[in-house]
Amino acid sequence: MFTRRDFLKTTAAGGALIAGSGLPMPAIAKNAAIKLGYVSPQTGPLAAFGEADKFVIDAFLATTKAKGLNYEVVVKDSQSNPNRAAEVAKELIVDSQINLMLVSSTPETTNPVSTTCEGEEIPCISTVAPWQPWFIGQQGNPGDPASWKPFNYAYHFFWGLEDIIAVYTGMWSQIETNKKVGGLFPNDGDGNAWGDKIVGFPPVLEKLGYGLTDTGRYQNLTDDFSAQINAFKQAKTDILTGVMIPPDLTTFWNQAKQQGLKPKVASIGKALLFPQTVEALGNAGHNLSTEVWWTPTHPFKSSLTGETAATVAAAFTKTTGRPWTQPIGFAHALFELAVDVMTRTEDAGDAEAVAKAIGETKLDTLVGSIAWGNEKLPPFARKNVAKTPLVGGQWRLKSGGGYDLVVVENGLAPNVPLGGKLEALA
């Protein structure tokens, strides 16, 4: 395959010949803007993940300009579609000729973009997808660990399935249950990873004495969850878990209430990250629980601005009139990393040098310390994966309306303050 990198090498050689002949060289702007590509789902069923993008990017451009740094950000919407994500990644690489790709939010966006960058030899930093579906999902044979290979240009930072399982079971242990769990795993990158019998929830839950009712992979945007609800009722499940897109959680939870499913705990990934999803349930969202990657109470600061998590969250609400959301911190951290990496790279156009700088990163960001090469990861993933802290939270109705997300489990990150203990569903 003739990649963009091959083309650049060829044209560079041609430029050298022109220089040797005494003919005028093409103008190369030494102080040209460093061009960043950014892909996320800003429309479609995953649009909540991209809600904070404009706020973060506007603030980034204002900050870098004030610091005398010359950055350009070319933004593309994946439309919550993997094919579209790959298509816009190619556009950014070929047409926009970016120096570094940044991509966020779920394997349906991160994976096709990272894979495209790896093939085109363009450095890429991704986030907001558990590392297993990101790394394993891009392998030629995901079912054969012996064949898995590290990447040369694609790097990722986030938490892993081992972390969310520890957080969820840490929350569940706070109340008395029969340890019978109902699993809601869709047929997508996250659902297949969470429900995997080797790297997902099933083997760990079994080891910890939980019984799992897994009804199989359902299709996203399902309009009838009666089969799952009946199976959970027959199994007398006290605990529900899974990883659902926001529209599906709304459909499922409303039908569960109508059909008399009454679990003591419901810890759902992805959908319950967002206040608008919980607000759509009215009072029925009270005490639903989820993973928490970032809040205003997280004890971290931006390497770019020195702002605290609380300051950034408050600025988002003041600017947009909307409650803060967890992706704010990670979108912000992507751009922190971009500046740090490019500051350490002499030639922004040297893809290999940029990739090398990413791998050597050690940076304290708005979401915590980020460094690749962590020994706590399996050897196959150490080069390309950096881990970030994870805690557990529960949505609580506020007296004046709306919801607060209260941190109730911090076993993996005791520096993130607790706001209370897990409470059972009514």
C-alpha positions in Angstrom: 0.0 0.0 0.0 1.4 3.4 -1.0 0.7 5.6 2.0 0.8 9.3 2.5 4.1 8.8 4.3 5.6 7.2 1.2 4.4 10.1 -0.9 6.0 12.6 1.5 9.3 10.7 1.3 9.1 10.7 -2.5 8.4 14.4 -2.7 11.1 15.2 -0.1 13.6 13.4 -2.4 12.4 15.3 -5.3 12.8 18.6 -3.4 16.4 17.7 -2.7 17.0 17.2 -6.4 15.5 20.6 -7.2 17.6 22.2 -4.5 20.8 20.7 -6.0 19.9 22.0 -9.5 19.7 25.6 -8.3 16.0 25.8 -9.1 13.7 27.6 -6.5 12.5 25.3 -3.7 8.8 25.2 -2.8 8.1 27.6 0.1 8.1 25.8 3.4 6.6 28.0 6.2 8.9 27.5 9.1 6.4 29.1 11.4 3.3 27.4 9.9 0.6 26.4 12.3 0.8 22.9 13.8 -2.3 21.2 12.4 -4.3 18.9 14.7 -7.2 16.7 13.5 -10.0 16.0 15.9 -12.7 13.3 15.4 -15.6 12.6 17.8 -19.3 11.7 17.6 -21.0 15.1 17.6 -24.3 13.8 16.1 -26.1 10.5 16.2 -26.9 8.3 19.2 -23.4 9.0 20.8 -23.7 12.8 20.4 -23.6 13.3 24.2 -19.9 12.4 24.1 -19.2 15.3 21.8 -21.3 17.9 23.6 -18.2 19.6 25.2 -16.0 19.6 22.1 -16.6 23.2 20.9 -16.1 24.6 24.5 -12.8 22.7 24.9 -11.5 23.6 21.4 -12.4 27.3 21.6 -10.7 27.5 25.0 -7.6 25.6 23.7 -7.2 28.0 20.7 -7.6 31.0 22.9 -5.1 29.7 25.4 -2.4 28.7 22.8 -2.8 32.0 21.0 -2.3 33.9 24.2 0.9 31.9 24.8 2.2 32.7 21.3 1.7 29.2 20.0 0.4 28.6 16.5 -2.2 25.8 16.4 -5.0 24.9 14.0 -7.7 22.4 14.8 -9.6 20.7 12.0 -12.8 19.1 13.5 -14.7 16.2 12.0 -17.9 14.6 13.1 -18.0 10.7 13.1 -21.8 10.9 13.2 -21.6 7.9 15.6 -20.7 5.7 12.6 -17.5 3.7 12.3 -17.4 3.9 8.5 -17.8 7.7 8.7 -15.1 7.9 11.3 -12.6 6.1 9.0 -13.7 8.3 6.1 -13.1 11.6 7.9 -9.8 10.4 9.3 -8.6 9.8 5.8 -9.8 13.3 4.8 -7.9 14.8 7.7 -4.7 12.9 6.7 -4.8 13.3 3.0 -6.7 16.6 2.4 -5.9 18.6 5.6 -2.4 17.1 6.0 -2.6 17.2 9.8 0.5 16.7 11.9 -1.3 14.8 14.8 -4.7 13.1 15.1 -6.8 13.4 18.2 -9.8 11.2 18.6 -12.4 10.5 21.3 -15.3 8.5 22.4 -16.2 4.8 22.2 -14.5 2.1 20.1 -16.9 3.0 17.2 -15.0 6.2 16.7 -11.5 5.6 18.3 -10.8 2.3 16.5 -11.4 3.2 12.8 -9.6 6.5 13.3 -6.6 4.8 15.0 -6.5 2.0 12.5 -6.5 4.5 9.6 -3.7 6.5 11.2 -1.6 3.4 11.8 -2.0 2.4 8.2 -1.1 5.9 6.9 1.7 6.3 9.4 0.3 9.4 11.1 0.6 9.8 14.9 -2.7 9.5 16.8 -3.8 9.9 20.4 -7.2 8.5 21.4 -9.3 8.3 24.5 -12.7 7.6 26.1 -12.8 3.9 25.2 -11.7 1.1 27.6 -8.3 0.0 26.5 -9.2 -3.7 25.7 -11.8 -3.0 23.0 -9.4 -0.3 21.6 -6.3 -2.5 21.5 -7.7 -5.9 21.0 -10.4 -4.7 18.6 -7.8 -3.5 16.2 -5.8 -6.7 16.0 -6.0 -8.9 12.9 -7.1 -11.8 15.0 -8.7 -10.6 18.3 -9.2 -14.2 19.4 -5.6 -15.1 19.3 -3.5 -13.2 21.9 -0.3 -14.7 20.5 -0.8 -12.8 17.3 -1.4 -9.4 18.9 1.1 -6.7 18.0 1.8 -3.2 19.3 1.2 -0.2 17.2 3.8 2.3 15.9 1.7 5.4 15.6 -1.5 4.9 17.6 -1.5 5.6 21.4 -4.4 5.5 23.8 -5.2 6.7 27.4 -8.2 5.6 29.5 -9.0 2.9 32.0 -9.7 -0.8 31.4 -12.3 -3.4 32.0 -10.3 -4.7 35.0 -10.9 -1.2 36.5 -14.6 -0.9 35.9 -15.2 -4.4 37.2 -13.4 -3.6 40.4 -15.3 -0.3 40.7 -18.7 -1.9 40.1 -18.2 -4.8 42.4 -16.8 -2.4 45.0 -20.1 -0.5 44.8 -22.3 -3.6 44.9 -20.5 -4.9 48.0 -21.8 -1.9 49.9 -25.4 -3.2 50.1 -26.8 -6.7 50.7 -27.8 -8.6 47.5 -28.3 -12.2 46.3 -25.3 -11.6 44.0 -27.4 -12.4 40.9 -26.5 -10.1 38.0 -28.3 -9.3 34.7 -26.0 -8.3 31.9 -27.0 -5.9 29.1 -24.3 -6.1 26.4 -25.0 -4.8 22.9 -23.4 -6.0 19.7 -20.8 -3.3 19.4 -17.1 -2.8 20.4 -17.9 -2.1 24.1 -20.7 -4.7 24.5 -18.6 -7.5 23.0 -15.7 -6.7 25.2 -17.7 -6.3 28.4 -19.5 -9.6 27.8 -16.3 -11.5 26.6 -15.8 -14.8 28.5 -12.0 -14.2 28.7 -11.3 -10.5 29.1 -14.8 -9.2 30.1 -17.1 -9.4 33.1 -18.1 -13.1 33.1 -14.9 -14.7 34.4 -14.3 -12.1 37.1 -17.9 -12.1 38.4 -17.8 -15.9 38.5 -14.6 -15.8 40.5 -16.2 -13.3 43.0 -19.2 -15.5 43.5 -21.7 -13.6 41.3 -24.1 -15.4 39.0 -24.5 -13.7 35.6 -27.6 -13.9 33.4 -26.4 -12.9 29.9 -29.1 -12.9 27.3 -26.8 -12.4 24.4 -25.9 -9.4 22.3 -28.7 -7.1 21.3 -28.6 -4.5 18.5 -28.2 -0.9 19.4 -31.4 1.2 19.1 -33.5 -1.8 20.1 -37.1 -0.7 20.9 -38.2 -3.8 22.9 -36.3 -5.2 25.9 -39.0 -7.5 27.1 -37.0 -10.7 26.5 -34.1 -9.4 28.7 -36.5 -8.1 31.3 -38.3 -11.4 31.6 -35.0 -13.3 31.8 -33.8 -11.1 34.6 -37.1 -11.4 36.5 -37.0 -15.2 36.2 -33.4 -15.3 37.5 -34.4 -12.9 40.4 -31.6 -10.6 39.6 -30.8 -8.0 42.3 -28.1 -6.3 40.2 -28.2 -5.0 36.6 -25.1 -4.0 34.7 -24.1 -3.4 31.1 -22.9 -0.8 28.6 -25.7 0.9 26.8 -26.0 3.9 24.5 -28.2 6.7 25.9 -31.4 6.0 23.9 -31.4 2.3 24.8 -31.0 3.0 28.5 -34.1 5.2 28.4 -36.1 2.6 26.5 -34.9 -0.3 28.8 -35.4 1.5 32.1 -38.9 2.7 31.3 -39.9 -0.8 30.1 -38.3 -2.4 33.2 -40.4 -0.1 35.4 -43.6 -0.9 33.5 -42.9 -4.6 33.6 -42.2 -4.8 37.3 -38.4 -5.5 37.3 -37.1 -4.2 40.6 -33.3 -4.6 41.1 -31.6 -3.3 44.1 -28.7 -1.9 42.1 -28.3 -0.8 38.4 -24.8 0.1 37.3 -24.8 0.9 33.6 -21.8 2.2 31.6 -21.8 4.7 28.8 -25.4 6.0 28.9 -25.4 6.9 32.6 -22.4 9.1 32.2 -24.6 12.0 31.1 -27.0 14.1 33.1 -29.4 14.5 30.2 -29.9 10.7 30.1 -30.8 10.6 33.7 -33.0 13.7 33.5 -35.0 12.0 30.7 -36.1 9.3 33.2 -37.7 11.9 35.5 -37.6 10.7 39.1 -36.9 7.1 38.0 -33.2 7.9 37.6 -32.6 8.3 41.3 -29.8 6.1 42.6 -28.8 4.7 39.2 -25.0 4.2 39.3 -22.2 4.3 36.8 -18.4 4.6 36.3 -16.9 8.0 37.0 -13.8 9.1 35.1 -13.8 12.8 35.8 -15.7 15.2 38.1 -15.2 18.8 39.4 -14.0 17.2 42.6 -11.1 15.3 41.0 -7.9 16.7 42.4 -6.1 17.5 39.1 -5.1 20.6 37.2 -4.5 21.5 33.5 -0.9 21.5 32.4 -1.9 24.2 29.9 -3.8 26.7 32.1 -3.3 25.6 35.7 -7.0 25.5 36.1 -8.6 22.9 38.4 -11.2 20.4 37.4 -13.8 22.5 39.4 -12.8 25.7 37.5 -13.1 24.0 34.1 -16.4 22.4 34.9 -17.8 25.8 36.2 -16.6 27.5 33.0 -18.4 25.0 30.8 -21.7 25.5 32.7 -21.3 29.3 32.5 -20.5 29.3 28.8 -23.1 26.7 27.7 -25.8 26.8 30.4 -25.5 23.0 30.6 -24.3 20.8 33.5 -20.7 19.6 33.3 -20.1 16.2 31.7 -17.3 13.7 32.1 -15.8 13.9 28.6 -14.9 17.6 29.2 -11.8 16.5 31.2 -10.6 14.0 28.6 -11.1 16.2 25.6 -9.1 18.9 27.5 -6.4 16.3 28.3 -6.1 15.4 24.6 -5.1 18.9 23.7 -2.8 19.2 26.7 -1.0 16.1 25.4 -0.9 17.6 21.9 1.0 20.7 23.1 3.3 18.7 25.3 4.2 16.3 22.5 4.7 19.0 19.9 6.8 21.1 22.3 9.2 18.1 22.6 9.3 17.5 18.8 11.7 19.5 16.8 9.9 18.9 13.5 6.1 18.7 13.6 6.1 17.1 10.1 8.2 14.2 11.2 5.6 11.6 12.1 8.1 9.1 13.5 9.5 11.8 15.8 6.0 12.8 17.0 5.1 9.2 17.7 8.3 8.7 19.6 7.5 11.8 21.7 4.1 10.5 22.5 5.5 7.3 23.8 7.9 9.2 26.1 5.2 11.4 27.6 5.0 12.0 31.4 2.4 14.7 32.0 0.1 15.7 34.8 -3.2 16.6 33.2 -6.7 17.6 34.1 -7.5 13.8 34.3 -4.4 12.8 36.2 -0.9 11.7 35.3 -0.5 10.2 31.8 2.5 8.1 30.9 2.9 5.2 28.4 5.0 2.1 29.3 3.2 1.3 32.6 4.3 -2.0 34.2 0.8 -2.5 35.6 -0.5 -3.3 32.1 0.0 -6.6 30.3 3.3 -6.6 28.3 1.5 -6.5 24.9 -0.3 -3.3 25.8 2.3 -1.3 27.6 3.7 0.6 24.6 0.4 1.9 23.4 -1.8 2.2 26.5 -1.7 4.7 29.4 -4.1 4.3 32.3 -6.2 6.9 34.1 -8.1 6.7 37.4 -11.6 5.4 37.8 -14.2 5.6 40.6 -17.9 4.9 40.9 -20.8 7.2 41.3 -24.5 7.4 41.9 -27.1 9.8 40.5 -29.1 11.6 43.3 -32.2 13.7 42.8 -31.6 17.3 44.0 -34.3 19.0 46.1 -34.6 21.8 43.6 -34.8 19.5 40.6 -32.1 17.8 38.4 -29.4 15.4 39.6 -26.1 15.3 41.3 -23.5 12.6 40.5 -22.1 11.5 43.9 -18.8 9.5 44.1 -19.5 6.4 46.3 -16.6 4.1 45.5 -12.9 5.1 45.3 -11.0 2.0 46.0 -8.8 2.4 42.9 -8.3 6.1 43.3 -8.4 7.1 47.0 -7.2 10.6 46.1 -10.7 11.3 44.6 -12.9 12.3 47.5 -16.1 10.3 48.4 -19.4 12.1 48.5 -21.3 9.2 50.2 -22.1 5.5 50.1 -24.1 3.5 47.6 -27.8 3.5 48.3 -30.2 0.8 47.1 -32.8 1.5 44.4 -36.3 2.2 45.7 
